[in-house]
Each structure stands twice: as C-alpha cells, then as structure tokens.
Amino acid sequence: MDRFALCRALEAARVPATSYEIADCPGRHLAADRYFLDGHEGDWAVGVHERGTRQVFERFTDEDAACRWIHDRLLGGEPPAAAPAPGEPAAPPPDPEALQRQADDDLEAALAELLRKATGKPGEKPPEDDGPP
C-alpha cells in the first residue's frame, strides 16, 4: 500500500479527513489533533500531531509498513476498505471520539516509553539538570 491507496481507503471507509494528515494527499482540512504520515522514499515517520507538537511514534524505511501503521490505528487493523459496490450501503464512519481516545492512548504510551528510556524506570521523571557541578 502506498500513501495514495491509503488516502483512498480512508475516504472509502469514511474516516473523517480531519483525523489524519498524509503526505501528498490533497484537500485535507487539518484538526489540531491528528495522526500523521510524513516522509519520502526510505524514511517514513508516523505518529500524532497534538496540541501543536508532533510526536513520532515510529519510523519506517518502507512506505507500505508506514501506511499500514496509520491504517491500523484509524480502522482497527481491518484490511484496506474497497469502495462499496453500486447499491450497497456504505460502512458507517468511525467514531471520531473513539479515534481521539486511541490517539490520546497512543501518545500517553509513547511518552511513558520515552520516560522509561530516559530514566530506566517506569513512571519516574528524568533527573533535573542543575548545570555544571
């Protein structure tokens, strides 16, 4: 899957366009908080843009893997959605509040992991830097 196929799949599944930002997908109205996929060949970053700050959760060398990461977050790991056949009802759109809760949970988990890596202990804050000894 490339970013263009991902855009089409998200549109077909009626995911609110404000829930994501994907490089080179035109016509998006961005919300303050959203998932993002950004990059170019060989370097793809995915994460959450929240309160004006981007938190990169993962980096990929493969566009397909980065697209599937976003797809899994926004559609719960289902296979890419195809447009409904004529006469078939469209799938109901994902719940925006559930998407926001998932983004908040992902951000909290990423921040906890960064804190754990910085201190070596879960839940502990990094030591304060009081300047030179």
Summary of the structure (lengths in Angstrom):
residues: 133
radius of gyration: 17.4
end to end distance: 52.8
largest distance: 73.4
contacts: 344
relative contact order: 0.17
helix: 38%
strand: 20%
